[in-house]
Amino acid sequence: MQNKTPVLWFTGLSGAGKSTLSQAVYKKLRHAGFQVTIIDGDILRQGLCKDLGFTKIDRSENIRRAGEVAKLFADAGIVALAAFMSPTESDRNLVRGLVGTERFVEIYCKCSFDVCESRDVKGLYKKARSGQLKNFVGLDESYEEPTNPEVTIDTDLLGIEESTALIMNFLKTRML
């Protein structure tokens, strides 16, 4: 019997709502009785990926490692919610290949750059604009919008409840 436990991969610009949305989906899945974990980019960079910077090569390696961790959880029957900017289509496709197309759910947290910058809860946009932070995606580096995500959430238009409901409906009809 093949393991169908999904990996939900939240992608989007800094401030697009990836972590917030993954936390809301986590609560819904736990309440529904699923074993679930969150793999957050900020947290992973404090341990497993603390040796990596923010060059294109380091970003790709960070995403590869995150994908391997997500796969381990899914293989163990634990739904993995991975919140990573993952700015390139090739890196996201690499993770899709690691996890398996049938289990990988790309969730594009679509949000305009201006709205993301206005949220700037971590102060990253301010640091990037002042030159304190280099290789910032959206300013110094490009973000490649997903070409065919399983779910697109317009986080600058939809609230957290509506966004969570869209993801849960997708999972109920296609995965769980």
VMD Tcl script that builds the backbone (N, CA, C; Angstrom):
set m [mol new atoms 528]
animate dup $m
set s [atomselect $m all]
$s set {name element resname resid chain x y z} {
  {N N MET 1 A 0.839 -1.185 0.000}
  {CA C MET 1 A 0.000 0.000 0.000}
  {C C MET 1 A 0.882 1.246 0.000}
  {N N GLN 2 A 0.621 2.148 -0.929}
  {CA C GLN 2 A 1.442 3.346 -1.070}
  {C C GLN 2 A 0.987 4.425 -0.094}
  {N N ASN 3 A 1.958 5.096 0.541}
  {CA C ASN 3 A 1.680 6.167 1.482}
  {C C ASN 3 A 1.215 7.400 0.717}
  {N N LYS 4 A 0.037 7.894 1.060}
  {CA C LYS 4 A -0.524 9.079 0.400}
  {C C LYS 4 A -0.496 10.306 1.294}
  {N N THR 5 A 0.235 10.240 2.414}
  {CA C THR 5 A 0.291 11.379 3.323}
  {C C THR 5 A 0.886 12.586 2.592}
  {N N PRO 6 A 0.151 13.708 2.578}
  {CA C PRO 6 A 0.605 14.849 1.790}
  {C C PRO 6 A 1.639 15.738 2.476}
  {N N VAL 7 A 2.355 16.458 1.646}
  {CA C VAL 7 A 3.203 17.567 2.061}
  {C C VAL 7 A 2.566 18.812 1.465}
  {N N LEU 8 A 2.193 19.741 2.325}
  {CA C LEU 8 A 1.636 21.015 1.868}
  {C C LEU 8 A 2.768 22.029 1.869}
  {N N TRP 9 A 3.104 22.532 0.674}
  {CA C TRP 9 A 4.247 23.430 0.508}
  {C C TRP 9 A 3.720 24.842 0.256}
  {N N PHE 10 A 3.825 25.707 1.278}
  {CA C PHE 10 A 3.367 27.089 1.189}
  {C C PHE 10 A 4.502 27.942 0.644}
  {N N THR 11 A 4.254 28.620 -0.472}
  {CA C THR 11 A 5.270 29.461 -1.093}
  {C C THR 11 A 4.706 30.852 -1.334}
  {N N GLY 12 A 5.580 31.838 -1.345}
  {CA C GLY 12 A 5.186 33.222 -1.580}
  {C C GLY 12 A 6.230 34.160 -0.999}
  {N N LEU 13 A 6.052 35.425 -1.251}
  {CA C LEU 13 A 6.980 36.438 -0.760}
  {C C LEU 13 A 6.961 36.521 0.767}
  {N N SER 14 A 7.982 37.121 1.327}
  {CA C SER 14 A 7.999 37.399 2.754}
  {C C SER 14 A 6.820 38.309 3.083}
  {N N GLY 15 A 6.026 37.933 4.059}
  {CA C GLY 15 A 4.856 38.722 4.431}
  {C C GLY 15 A 3.580 38.316 3.719}
  {N N ALA 16 A 3.645 37.289 2.878}
  {CA C ALA 16 A 2.463 36.865 2.127}
  {C C ALA 16 A 1.495 36.031 2.969}
  {N N GLY 17 A 1.931 35.578 4.137}
  {CA C GLY 17 A 1.050 34.824 5.013}
  {C C GLY 17 A 1.302 33.333 5.068}
  {N N LYS 18 A 2.449 32.886 4.593}
  {CA C LYS 18 A 2.753 31.454 4.567}
  {C C LYS 18 A 2.692 30.824 5.955}
  {N N SER 19 A 3.392 31.406 6.907}
  {CA C SER 19 A 3.443 30.849 8.265}
  {C C SER 19 A 2.089 30.956 8.957}
  {N N THR 20 A 1.451 32.089 8.826}
  {CA C THR 20 A 0.138 32.288 9.449}
  {C C THR 20 A -0.870 31.281 8.920}
  {N N LEU 21 A -0.878 31.096 7.616}
  {CA C LEU 21 A -1.817 30.167 6.997}
  {C C LEU 21 A -1.479 28.720 7.346}
  {N N SER 22 A -0.203 28.378 7.373}
  {CA C SER 22 A 0.172 27.008 7.736}
  {C C SER 22 A -0.230 26.711 9.178}
  {N N GLN 23 A -0.133 27.677 10.065}
  {CA C GLN 23 A -0.545 27.476 11.456}
  {C C GLN 23 A -2.054 27.264 11.564}
  {N N ALA 24 A -2.821 27.988 10.773}
  {CA C ALA 24 A -4.283 27.825 10.792}
  {C C ALA 24 A -4.684 26.456 10.243}
  {N N VAL 25 A -4.042 26.014 9.173}
  {CA C VAL 25 A -4.323 24.691 8.593}
  {C C VAL 25 A -3.895 23.603 9.577}
  {N N TYR 26 A -2.776 23.807 10.244}
  {CA C TYR 26 A -2.302 22.874 11.271}
  {C C TYR 26 A -3.403 22.631 12.310}
  {N N LYS 27 A -3.990 23.702 12.816}
  {CA C LYS 27 A -5.046 23.586 13.839}
  {C C LYS 27 A -6.248 22.804 13.316}
  {N N LYS 28 A -6.637 23.074 12.091}
  {CA C LYS 28 A -7.788 22.373 11.499}
  {C C LYS 28 A -7.495 20.885 11.334}
  {N N LEU 29 A -6.314 20.562 10.833}
  {CA C LEU 29 A -5.960 19.163 10.632}
  {C C LEU 29 A -5.839 18.418 11.963}
  {N N ARG 30 A -5.233 19.056 12.961}
  {CA C ARG 30 A -5.126 18.432 14.292}
  {C C ARG 30 A -6.513 18.173 14.864}
  {N N HIS 31 A -7.381 19.156 14.735}
  {CA C HIS 31 A -8.744 19.017 15.240}
  {C C HIS 31 A -9.477 17.870 14.530}
  {N N ALA 32 A -9.140 17.643 13.276}
  {CA C ALA 32 A -9.756 16.559 12.504}
  {C C ALA 32 A -9.100 15.196 12.792}
  {N N GLY 33 A -8.089 15.179 13.658}
  {CA C GLY 33 A -7.488 13.921 14.071}
  {C C GLY 33 A -6.231 13.497 13.337}
  {N N PHE 34 A -5.693 14.363 12.499}
  {CA C PHE 34 A -4.482 14.024 11.753}
  {C C PHE 34 A -3.233 14.321 12.575}
  {N N GLN 35 A -2.184 13.518 12.359}
  {CA C GLN 35 A -0.868 13.859 12.873}
  {C C GLN 35 A -0.277 14.843 11.885}
  {N N VAL 36 A 0.215 15.958 12.384}
  {CA C VAL 36 A 0.670 17.028 11.508}
  {C C VAL 36 A 1.811 17.791 12.170}
  {N N THR 37 A 2.701 18.330 11.349}
  {CA C THR 37 A 3.788 19.153 11.849}
  {C C THR 37 A 3.997 20.336 10.899}
  {N N ILE 38 A 4.585 21.378 11.433}
  {CA C ILE 38 A 4.950 22.550 10.625}
  {C C ILE 38 A 6.464 22.598 10.501}
  {N N ILE 39 A 6.923 22.779 9.277}
  {CA C ILE 39 A 8.346 22.982 9.008}
  {C C ILE 39 A 8.457 24.404 8.475}
  {N N ASP 40 A 8.978 25.285 9.285}
  {CA C ASP 40 A 9.028 26.705 8.946}
  {C C ASP 40 A 10.452 27.110 8.583}
  {N N GLY 41 A 10.573 27.903 7.543}
  {CA C GLY 41 A 11.888 28.318 7.063}
  {C C GLY 41 A 12.726 29.022 8.107}
  {N N ASP 42 A 12.103 29.902 8.884}
  {CA C ASP 42 A 12.843 30.630 9.914}
  {C C ASP 42 A 13.397 29.677 10.974}
  {N N ILE 43 A 12.593 28.702 11.348}
  {CA C ILE 43 A 13.017 27.747 12.376}
  {C C ILE 43 A 14.109 26.826 11.839}
  {N N LEU 44 A 13.946 26.353 10.618}
  {CA C LEU 44 A 14.945 25.450 10.026}
  {C C LEU 44 A 16.308 26.143 9.918}
  {N N ARG 45 A 16.303 27.437 9.653}
  {CA C ARG 45 A 17.563 28.180 9.521}
  {C C ARG 45 A 18.254 28.399 10.862}
  {N N GLN 46 A 17.563 28.127 11.959}
  {CA C GLN 46 A 18.190 28.235 13.280}
  {C C GLN 46 A 18.959 26.973 13.650}
  {N N GLY 47 A 18.712 25.883 12.934}
  {CA C GLY 47 A 19.370 24.618 13.257}
  {C C GLY 47 A 19.960 23.949 12.044}
  {N N LEU 48 A 19.174 23.099 11.409}
  {CA C LEU 48 A 19.636 22.284 10.286}
  {C C LEU 48 A 20.285 23.103 9.167}
  {N N CYS 49 A 19.803 24.301 8.951}
  {CA C CYS 49 A 20.307 25.115 7.830}
  {C C CYS 49 A 21.030 26.375 8.293}
  {N N LYS 50 A 21.513 26.382 9.525}
  {CA C LYS 50 A 22.173 27.586 10.033}
  {C C LYS 50 A 23.499 27.884 9.337}
  {N N ASP 51 A 24.035 26.907 8.614}
  {CA C ASP 51 A 25.285 27.105 7.891}
  {C C ASP 51 A 25.076 27.756 6.524}
  {N N LEU 52 A 23.821 28.014 6.170}
  {CA C LEU 52 A 23.508 28.552 4.844}
  {C C LEU 52 A 23.202 30.047 4.890}
  {N N GLY 53 A 23.611 30.728 3.825}
  {CA C GLY 53 A 23.292 32.139 3.677}
  {C C GLY 53 A 22.082 32.310 2.764}
  {N N PHE 54 A 22.063 33.404 2.018}
  {CA C PHE 54 A 20.909 33.700 1.171}
  {C C PHE 54 A 21.281 33.889 -0.297}
  {N N THR 55 A 22.418 33.311 -0.694}
  {CA C THR 55 A 22.749 33.304 -2.115}
  {C C THR 55 A 21.799 32.324 -2.806}
  {N N LYS 56 A 21.775 32.348 -4.124}
  {CA C LYS 56 A 20.907 31.421 -4.863}
  {C C LYS 56 A 21.266 29.967 -4.554}
  {N N ILE 57 A 22.545 29.679 -4.486}
  {CA C ILE 57 A 22.996 28.310 -4.195}
  {C C ILE 57 A 22.564 27.895 -2.794}
  {N N ASP 58 A 22.764 28.786 -1.813}
  {CA C ASP 58 A 22.373 28.469 -0.440}
  {C C ASP 58 A 20.856 28.339 -0.305}
  {N N ARG 59 A 20.108 29.187 -0.992}
  {CA C ARG 59 A 18.638 29.078 -0.953}
  {C C ARG 59 A 18.193 27.720 -1.500}
  {N N SER 60 A 18.794 27.304 -2.595}
  {CA C SER 60 A 18.438 26.014 -3.189}
  {C C SER 60 A 18.745 24.861 -2.235}
  {N N GLU 61 A 19.876 24.915 -1.583}
  {CA C GLU 61 A 20.226 23.868 -0.627}
  {C C GLU 61 A 19.277 23.891 0.578}
  {N N ASN 62 A 18.897 25.060 1.021}
  {CA C ASN 62 A 17.932 25.187 2.112}
  {C C ASN 62 A 16.604 24.513 1.739}
  {N N ILE 63 A 16.148 24.746 0.542}
  {CA C ILE 63 A 14.886 24.156 0.080}
  {C C ILE 63 A 15.037 22.641 -0.083}
  {N N ARG 64 A 16.164 22.187 -0.591}
  {CA C ARG 64 A 16.385 20.748 -0.731}
  {C C ARG 64 A 16.331 20.063 0.628}
  {N N ARG 65 A 17.016 20.644 1.613}
  {CA C ARG 65 A 17.005 20.064 2.962}
  {C C ARG 65 A 15.587 20.068 3.539}
  {N N ALA 66 A 14.879 21.156 3.353}
  {CA C ALA 66 A 13.499 21.239 3.845}
  {C C ALA 66 A 12.630 20.175 3.188}
  {N N GLY 67 A 12.840 19.959 1.907}
  {CA C GLY 67 A 12.092 18.934 1.196}
  {C C GLY 67 A 12.380 17.545 1.730}
  {N N GLU 68 A 13.631 17.280 2.041}
  {CA C GLU 68 A 14.003 15.981 2.614}
  {C C GLU 68 A 13.340 15.777 3.976}
  {N N VAL 69 A 13.324 16.820 4.798}
  {CA C VAL 69 A 12.673 16.740 6.109}
  {C C VAL 69 A 11.173 16.508 5.938}
  {N N ALA 70 A 10.547 17.255 5.033}
  {CA C ALA 70 A 9.110 17.090 4.783}
  {C C ALA 70 A 8.801 15.671 4.325}
  {N N LYS 71 A 9.646 15.126 3.467}
  {CA C LYS 71 A 9.454 13.753 2.974}
  {C C LYS 71 A 9.541 12.748 4.119}
  {N N LEU 72 A 10.491 12.928 5.015}
  {CA C LEU 72 A 10.625 12.021 6.159}
  {C C LEU 72 A 9.347 12.006 7.003}
  {N N PHE 73 A 8.802 13.185 7.259}
  {CA C PHE 73 A 7.556 13.254 8.029}
  {C C PHE 73 A 6.420 12.565 7.283}
  {N N ALA 74 A 6.264 12.882 6.015}
  {CA C ALA 74 A 5.171 12.285 5.229}
  {C C ALA 74 A 5.327 10.771 5.148}
  {N N ASP 75 A 6.550 10.299 4.988}
  {CA C ASP 75 A 6.794 8.861 4.951}
  {C C ASP 75 A 6.391 8.189 6.264}
  {N N ALA 76 A 6.459 8.934 7.365}
  {CA C ALA 76 A 6.080 8.416 8.682}
  {C C ALA 76 A 4.578 8.587 8.945}
  {N N GLY 77 A 3.842 9.099 7.959}
  {CA C GLY 77 A 2.403 9.272 8.113}
  {C C GLY 77 A 1.989 10.572 8.778}
  {N N ILE 78 A 2.904 11.508 8.842}
  {CA C ILE 78 A 2.628 12.810 9.463}
  {C C ILE 78 A 2.521 13.861 8.355}
  {N N VAL 79 A 1.383 14.548 8.298}
  {CA C VAL 79 A 1.196 15.590 7.294}
  {C C VAL 79 A 2.180 16.713 7.588}
  {N N ALA 80 A 3.002 17.064 6.611}
  {CA C ALA 80 A 3.993 18.128 6.771}
  {C C ALA 80 A 3.496 19.398 6.100}
  {N N LEU 81 A 3.490 20.472 6.866}
  {CA C LEU 81 A 3.142 21.793 6.346}
  {C C LEU 81 A 4.432 22.588 6.306}
  {N N ALA 82 A 4.942 22.855 5.122}
  {CA C ALA 82 A 6.231 23.513 4.944}
  {C C ALA 82 A 6.019 24.937 4.437}
  {N N ALA 83 A 6.461 25.917 5.216}
  {CA C ALA 83 A 6.301 27.324 4.855}
  {C C ALA 83 A 7.662 27.898 4.476}
  {N N PHE 84 A 7.879 28.019 3.162}
  {CA C PHE 84 A 9.161 28.487 2.638}
  {C C PHE 84 A 8.925 29.423 1.465}
  {N N MET 85 A 9.661 30.511 1.428}
  {CA C MET 85 A 9.546 31.418 0.290}
  {C C MET 85 A 9.803 30.652 -0.997}
  {N N SER 86 A 10.795 29.826 -1.021}
  {CA C SER 86 A 11.175 28.999 -2.176}
  {C C SER 86 A 10.918 29.729 -3.489}
  {N N PRO 87 A 11.763 30.715 -3.792}
  {CA C PRO 87 A 11.478 31.628 -4.891}
  {C C PRO 87 A 11.620 31.093 -6.313}
  {N N THR 88 A 12.193 29.895 -6.493}
  {CA C THR 88 A 12.351 29.422 -7.871}
  {C C THR 88 A 11.493 28.191 -8.148}
  {N N GLU 89 A 10.971 28.152 -9.348}
  {CA C GLU 89 A 10.165 27.013 -9.800}
  {C C GLU 89 A 10.996 25.734 -9.778}
  {N N SER 90 A 12.267 25.837 -10.140}
  {CA C SER 90 A 13.107 24.635 -10.179}
  {C C SER 90 A 13.288 24.032 -8.782}
  {N N ASP 91 A 13.443 24.859 -7.760}
  {CA C ASP 91 A 13.578 24.338 -6.397}
  {C C ASP 91 A 12.281 23.688 -5.926}
  {N N ARG 92 A 11.156 24.316 -6.216}
  {CA C ARG 92 A 9.869 23.727 -5.831}
  {C C ARG 92 A 9.643 22.408 -6.571}
  {N N ASN 93 A 10.040 22.350 -7.834}
  {CA C ASN 93 A 9.905 21.107 -8.593}
  {C C ASN 93 A 10.833 20.021 -8.067}
  {N N LEU 94 A 11.997 20.408 -7.582}
  {CA C LEU 94 A 12.905 19.446 -6.978}
  {C C LEU 94 A 12.227 18.792 -5.773}
  {N N VAL 95 A 11.585 19.598 -4.935}
  {CA C VAL 95 A 10.888 19.059 -3.762}
  {C C VAL 95 A 9.711 18.196 -4.200}
  {N N ARG 96 A 9.001 18.622 -5.218}
  {CA C ARG 96 A 7.890 17.827 -5.753}
  {C C ARG 96 A 8.406 16.435 -6.156}
  {N N GLY 97 A 9.577 16.397 -6.787}
  {CA C GLY 97 A 10.168 15.128 -7.184}
  {C C GLY 97 A 10.602 14.278 -5.999}
  {N N LEU 98 A 11.139 14.907 -4.960}
  {CA C LEU 98 A 11.547 14.187 -3.751}
  {C C LEU 98 A 10.351 13.549 -3.049}
  {N N VAL 99 A 9.317 14.336 -2.883}
  {CA C VAL 99 A 8.131 13.928 -2.128}
  {C C VAL 99 A 7.254 12.993 -2.947}
  {N N GLY 100 A 7.176 13.266 -4.242}
  {CA C GLY 100 A 6.279 12.534 -5.131}
  {C C GLY 100 A 5.126 13.433 -5.539}
  {N N THR 101 A 4.899 13.507 -6.822}
  {CA C THR 101 A 3.874 14.400 -7.365}
  {C C THR 101 A 2.509 14.161 -6.743}
  {N N GLU 102 A 2.179 12.895 -6.473}
  {CA C GLU 102 A 0.856 12.573 -5.942}
  {C C GLU 102 A 0.670 13.050 -4.500}
  {N N ARG 103 A 1.765 13.350 -3.794}
  {CA C ARG 103 A 1.672 13.791 -2.392}
  {C C ARG 103 A 1.994 15.266 -2.200}
  {N N PHE 104 A 2.558 15.898 -3.193}
  {CA C PHE 104 A 3.007 17.290 -3.057}
  {C C PHE 104 A 1.868 18.247 -3.402}
  {N N VAL 105 A 1.563 19.150 -2.478}
  {CA C VAL 105 A 0.515 20.154 -2.690}
  {C C VAL 105 A 1.168 21.529 -2.581}
  {N N GLU 106 A 1.344 22.167 -3.738}
  {CA C GLU 106 A 1.928 23.507 -3.753}
  {C C GLU 106 A 0.818 24.515 -3.508}
  {N N ILE 107 A 0.992 25.309 -2.457}
  {CA C ILE 107 A 0.017 26.335 -2.098}
  {C C ILE 107 A 0.698 27.686 -2.268}
  {N N TYR 108 A 0.256 28.405 -3.274}
  {CA C TYR 108 A 0.845 29.710 -3.581}
  {C C TYR 108 A 0.091 30.780 -2.800}
  {N N CYS 109 A 0.775 31.385 -1.854}
  {CA C CYS 109 A 0.235 32.502 -1.099}
  {C C CYS 109 A 0.532 33.763 -1.914}
  {N N LYS 110 A -0.422 34.088 -2.758}
  {CA C LYS 110 A -0.259 35.189 -3.702}
  {C C LYS 110 A -0.616 36.500 -2.999}
  {N N CYS 111 A 0.318 37.423 -3.044}
  {CA C CYS 111 A 0.109 38.708 -2.389}
  {C C CYS 111 A 0.992 39.737 -3.085}
  {N N SER 112 A 0.462 40.908 -3.307}
  {CA C SER 112 A 1.241 41.930 -3.997}
  {C C SER 112 A 2.453 42.337 -3.161}
  {N N PHE 113 A 3.495 42.739 -3.850}
  {CA C PHE 113 A 4.717 43.171 -3.178}
  {C C PHE 113 A 4.412 44.306 -2.206}
  {N N ASP 114 A 3.590 45.260 -2.616}
  {CA C ASP 114 A 3.272 46.410 -1.760}
  {C C ASP 114 A 2.596 45.987 -0.462}
  {N N VAL 115 A 1.662 45.044 -0.556}
  {CA C VAL 115 A 0.981 44.572 0.657}
  {C C VAL 115 A 1.960 43.813 1.544}
  {N N CYS 116 A 2.776 42.966 0.949}
  {CA C CYS 116 A 3.794 42.240 1.730}
  {C C CYS 116 A 4.716 43.214 2.448}
  {N N GLU 117 A 5.165 44.229 1.723}
  {CA C GLU 117 A 6.057 45.212 2.337}
  {C C GLU 117 A 5.350 45.981 3.446}
  {N N SER 118 A 4.075 46.282 3.272}
  {CA C SER 118 A 3.340 47.025 4.308}
  {C C SER 118 A 3.163 46.184 5.578}
  {N N ARG 119 A 3.143 44.875 5.441}
  {CA C ARG 119 A 3.020 43.988 6.608}
  {C C ARG 119 A 4.347 43.909 7.362}
  {N N ASP 120 A 5.434 43.715 6.656}
  {CA C ASP 120 A 6.825 43.669 7.149}
  {C C ASP 120 A 6.970 43.422 8.650}
  {N N VAL 121 A 6.351 42.351 9.136}
  {CA C VAL 121 A 6.367 42.061 10.567}
  {C C VAL 121 A 7.774 41.796 11.111}
  {N N LYS 122 A 8.683 41.359 10.273}
  {CA C LYS 122 A 10.044 41.048 10.707}
  {C C LYS 122 A 11.026 42.190 10.439}
  {N N GLY 123 A 10.575 43.239 9.775}
  {CA C GLY 123 A 11.451 44.358 9.455}
  {C C GLY 123 A 12.431 44.070 8.340}
  {N N LEU 124 A 12.175 43.010 7.555}
  {CA C LEU 124 A 13.108 42.612 6.500}
  {C C LEU 124 A 13.114 43.565 5.320}
  {N N TYR 125 A 11.951 44.047 4.929}
  {CA C TYR 125 A 11.884 44.968 3.795}
  {C C TYR 125 A 12.633 46.260 4.129}
  {N N LYS 126 A 12.466 46.726 5.333}
  {CA C LYS 126 A 13.158 47.947 5.769}
  {C C LYS 126 A 14.672 47.743 5.731}
  {N N LYS 127 A 15.133 46.592 6.236}
  {CA C LYS 127 A 16.568 46.293 6.213}
  {C C LYS 127 A 17.077 46.155 4.782}
  {N N ALA 128 A 16.301 45.536 3.925}
  {CA C ALA 128 A 16.713 45.344 2.531}
  {C C ALA 128 A 16.801 46.689 1.810}
  {N N ARG 129 A 15.833 47.537 2.037}
  {CA C ARG 129 A 15.843 48.853 1.374}
  {C C ARG 129 A 16.994 49.731 1.866}
  {N N SER 130 A 17.406 49.544 3.117}
  {CA C SER 130 A 18.514 50.345 3.656}
  {C C SER 130 A 19.879 49.755 3.308}
  {N N GLY 131 A 19.895 48.557 2.675}
  {CA C GLY 131 A 21.150 47.929 2.290}
  {C C GLY 131 A 21.732 47.005 3.342}
  {N N GLN 132 A 21.054 46.847 4.467}
  {CA C GLN 132 A 21.538 45.972 5.540}
  {C C GLN 132 A 21.329 44.499 5.223}
  {N N LEU 133 A 20.411 44.213 4.310}
  {CA C LEU 133 A 20.076 42.834 3.958}
  {C C LEU 133 A 20.218 42.681 2.452}
  {N N LYS 134 A 21.116 41.797 2.051}
  {CA C LYS 134 A 21.395 41.581 0.623}
  {C C LYS 134 A 20.642 40.354 0.104}
  {N N ASN 135 A 20.490 40.278 -1.213}
  {CA C ASN 135 A 19.843 39.147 -1.886}
  {C C ASN 135 A 18.387 38.958 -1.454}
  {N N PHE 136 A 17.709 40.046 -1.153}
  {CA C PHE 136 A 16.330 39.964 -0.675}
  {C C PHE 136 A 15.384 39.693 -1.847}
  {N N VAL 137 A 14.601 38.618 -1.714}
  {CA C VAL 137 A 13.668 38.234 -2.773}
  {C C VAL 137 A 12.558 39.275 -2.871}
  {N N GLY 138 A 12.362 39.749 -4.082}
  {CA C GLY 138 A 11.374 40.787 -4.345}
  {C C GLY 138 A 12.034 42.122 -4.649}
  {N N LEU 139 A 13.240 42.317 -4.117}
  {CA C LEU 139 A 14.014 43.535 -4.406}
  {C C LEU 139 A 15.268 43.196 -5.198}
  {N N ASP 140 A 16.198 42.467 -4.571}
  {CA C ASP 140 A 17.464 42.109 -5.221}
  {C C ASP 140 A 17.349 40.849 -6.077}
  {N N GLU 141 A 16.509 39.952 -5.643}
  {CA C GLU 141 A 16.327 38.665 -6.313}
  {C C GLU 141 A 14.868 38.536 -6.746}
  {N N SER 142 A 14.638 37.802 -7.821}
  {CA C SER 142 A 13.266 37.655 -8.308}
  {C C SER 142 A 12.560 36.497 -7.616}
  {N N TYR 143 A 11.236 36.573 -7.618}
  {CA C TYR 143 A 10.400 35.478 -7.155}
  {C C TYR 143 A 9.643 34.964 -8.373}
  {N N GLU 144 A 9.797 33.695 -8.661}
  {CA C GLU 144 A 9.112 33.081 -9.802}
  {C C GLU 144 A 7.762 32.552 -9.327}
  {N N GLU 145 A 6.701 33.210 -9.774}
  {CA C GLU 145 A 5.372 32.753 -9.388}
  {C C GLU 145 A 5.150 31.331 -9.890}
  {N N PRO 146 A 4.525 30.495 -9.068}
  {CA C PRO 146 A 4.237 29.131 -9.512}
  {C C PRO 146 A 3.393 29.128 -10.786}
  {N N THR 147 A 3.721 28.232 -11.707}
  {CA C THR 147 A 2.991 28.170 -12.974}
  {C C THR 147 A 1.736 27.311 -12.880}
  {N N ASN 148 A 1.744 26.337 -11.972}
  {CA C ASN 148 A 0.584 25.461 -11.877}
  {C C ASN 148 A 0.424 24.909 -10.454}
  {N N PRO 149 A 0.239 25.806 -9.460}
  {CA C PRO 149 A 0.086 25.311 -8.092}
  {C C PRO 149 A -1.247 24.579 -7.925}
  {N N GLU 150 A -1.293 23.669 -6.991}
  {CA C GLU 150 A -2.545 22.979 -6.707}
  {C C GLU 150 A -3.576 23.942 -6.116}
  {N N VAL 151 A -3.097 24.891 -5.300}
  {CA C VAL 151 A -3.986 25.861 -4.656}
  {C C VAL 151 A -3.324 27.238 -4.724}
  {N N THR 152 A -4.094 28.239 -5.114}
  {CA C THR 152 A -3.637 29.632 -5.053}
  {C C THR 152 A -4.548 30.379 -4.094}
  {N N ILE 153 A -3.940 31.056 -3.139}
  {CA C ILE 153 A -4.681 31.832 -2.151}
  {C C ILE 153 A -4.261 33.290 -2.301}
  {N N ASP 154 A -5.200 34.149 -2.633}
  {CA C ASP 154 A -4.923 35.596 -2.714}
  {C C ASP 154 A -4.977 36.167 -1.298}
  {N N THR 155 A -3.831 36.139 -0.616}
  {CA C THR 155 A -3.817 36.519 0.796}
  {C C THR 155 A -3.973 38.013 1.032}
  {N N ASP 156 A -3.827 38.808 -0.015}
  {CA C ASP 156 A -4.100 40.237 0.166}
  {C C ASP 156 A -5.601 40.535 0.009}
  {N N LEU 157 A -6.370 39.549 -0.481}
  {CA C LEU 157 A -7.811 39.726 -0.670}
  {C C LEU 157 A -8.651 38.895 0.300}
  {N N LEU 158 A -8.158 37.705 0.661}
  {CA C LEU 158 A -8.923 36.782 1.499}
  {C C LEU 158 A -8.411 36.776 2.931}
  {N N GLY 159 A -9.328 36.623 3.864}
  {CA C GLY 159 A -8.968 36.500 5.269}
  {C C GLY 159 A -8.478 35.094 5.575}
  {N N ILE 160 A -8.024 34.898 6.803}
  {CA C ILE 160 A -7.447 33.618 7.195}
  {C C ILE 160 A -8.488 32.499 7.181}
  {N N GLU 161 A -9.706 32.775 7.592}
  {CA C GLU 161 A -10.747 31.738 7.605}
  {C C GLU 161 A -11.094 31.272 6.194}
  {N N GLU 162 A -11.270 32.238 5.287}
  {CA C GLU 162 A -11.573 31.892 3.892}
  {C C GLU 162 A -10.420 31.118 3.259}
  {N N SER 163 A -9.213 31.564 3.520}
  {CA C SER 163 A -8.021 30.923 2.958}
  {C C SER 163 A -7.875 29.499 3.467}
  {N N THR 164 A -8.064 29.327 4.771}
  {CA C THR 164 A -7.969 27.999 5.372}
  {C C THR 164 A -9.041 27.073 4.801}
  {N N ALA 165 A -10.241 27.590 4.641}
  {CA C ALA 165 A -11.346 26.786 4.098}
  {C C ALA 165 A -11.035 26.302 2.681}
  {N N LEU 166 A -10.417 27.146 1.863}
  {CA C LEU 166 A -10.054 26.729 0.499}
  {C C LEU 166 A -9.080 25.555 0.519}
  {N N ILE 167 A -8.110 25.623 1.399}
  {CA C ILE 167 A -7.118 24.548 1.492}
  {C C ILE 167 A -7.768 23.277 2.023}
  {N N MET 168 A -8.564 23.403 3.059}
  {CA C MET 168 A -9.222 22.223 3.633}
  {C C MET 168 A -10.168 21.579 2.622}
  {N N ASN 169 A -10.866 22.381 1.851}
  {CA C ASN 169 A -11.751 21.828 0.817}
  {C C ASN 169 A -10.950 21.083 -0.245}
  {N N PHE 170 A -9.814 21.634 -0.637}
  {CA C PHE 170 A -8.954 20.935 -1.596}
  {C C PHE 170 A -8.524 19.583 -1.029}
  {N N LEU 171 A -8.076 19.575 0.209}
  {CA C LEU 171 A -7.603 18.338 0.822}
  {C C LEU 171 A -8.719 17.300 0.935}
  {N N LYS 172 A -9.896 17.730 1.299}
  {CA C LYS 172 A -11.021 16.799 1.452}
  {C C LYS 172 A -11.406 16.182 0.115}
  {N N THR 173 A -11.370 16.965 -0.937}
  {CA C THR 173 A -11.811 16.442 -2.242}
  {C C THR 173 A -10.722 15.700 -2.995}
  {N N ARG 174 A -9.456 15.997 -2.702}
  {CA C ARG 174 A -8.385 15.420 -3.502}
  {C C ARG 174 A -7.416 14.527 -2.753}
  {N N MET 175 A -7.262 14.714 -1.442}
  {CA C MET 175 A -6.158 14.043 -0.756}
  {C C MET 175 A -6.585 13.170 0.420}
  {N N LEU 176 A -7.492 13.661 1.240}
  {CA C LEU 176 A -7.760 12.985 2.527}
  {C C LEU 176 A -9.041 12.175 2.485}
}
mol reanalyze $m
mol bondsrecalc $m
mol representation Tube
mol addrep $m
